Amino acid sequence: MLIHPWDAATEDTEWQDWLAAHDFGQLAVSGPPGAPPMVQPTHFVYDPARREALTHLARPNPIWPALEERPTVLLSVVDDYAFIPGPWQAAEDEPPEHGIPTSFYAAVQLACTAHVVDDPEAKAALMQRQMGHFQPEGGSAPVAAGRAPFGRQLSGLRGLRLEVHEVRAKFKYAGTKSEAVQGRIARRLAERNGPGDAAARGHQERRRAALSATAP
């Protein structure tokens, strides 16, 4: 993923806060020789203090042999995207039809070493941490090895602890455009108000404010 300086996260808390609210991604694993990579959509929980992501998959999933052969994986998350028409991007001194269309998006990629969790107690603890994240209001019985109602189902699952070695984060929201062009894009996003437009506009305006505050 190409990351220009103007698209990079301003600080670690920017991508960490975003990832806390965007907890569904794609786990990319090297496939067998000559085969394409394997990509598994999955919910996950990221723990910044431990620098790890937790998830689980069904035991029959075909990804396990590939993971055990090569545990170096990439967890990729992309969201808050919007298409930006060319005329919105045109500089103040050029015709609208000369503007170049682009895409806005936020993306975080976690390069990890995958550790398979098969111990029933450790697997139950992993599942309980995920349950606490995704269902903080409760309402479900605890996940405990050997105890109803979920103990028997644990044998059909395998846990994954993804040890994070590198993080690449990108927030592509017109970071090089002038204030006038940025304002125009923000207005057009608000007017169009399509899927993803409000989130994209929020990122754009947040980063404009942050960059303005640090400008000399």
Steps between C-alpha positions, in 0.01 A plus 500: 500500500645835391486758779593859417608720792175697476294179525686350796346482847581812697572285806442142618181591683339598169514151352451330838177690565381427147583131529311472829182591311584305181541146619417300190776434249659251265774264607741430213706180517750364247349209312675187376772547234345613173166580665365848576502636857215390721281782637265447793247768607478512878406700806792564734597686816816713499683552830744794468662433837593145401542580129287206400175425322272215603259303286372147447396287205320171449718191521403381144626831352750420221729779618658300786758298303620818329525680836700220653731488197563875503368694799597844365167666415344837426178626657356772278216739586356758257196722557364857495550513125338727245546572130592864430402623150760690298323840500501503881879478495576767240728783612348847525679617184409207274176389330293250703535240224878497553469370854626148569260256669625305797397282792493591867557218749652397829709184516701321767715196430643288781794275414489214748623161607203270553489275806232230500314459830367149559520467879137496618555740792703745291246475218214573737684805638561626146134456412394677819721799414337519159156471659582786739603721209214429262227452758590726793136514608522131590196278462689179421632231731875499570723303264667232711672176401298194592199698614162548337378659288813574291757252626414229247517743207861597580632179344367613162699824512865601505621826642754732341729742678658734247826645634538839328847592371423793271212738446437695181222759519366731232235771507457622142289814521635771265794587723679699228202704380458869574256625763264615225496161328471316832203716591336429167547124541356510852193691379444262210528198728240653730270574205534153348467325839540154351627186675834577664489873420442619857786288637735613223409864557557456873851367442578774250394779732666343805831468318472851355463633852789291633734605221399866534577486871852370437579726202775760560 
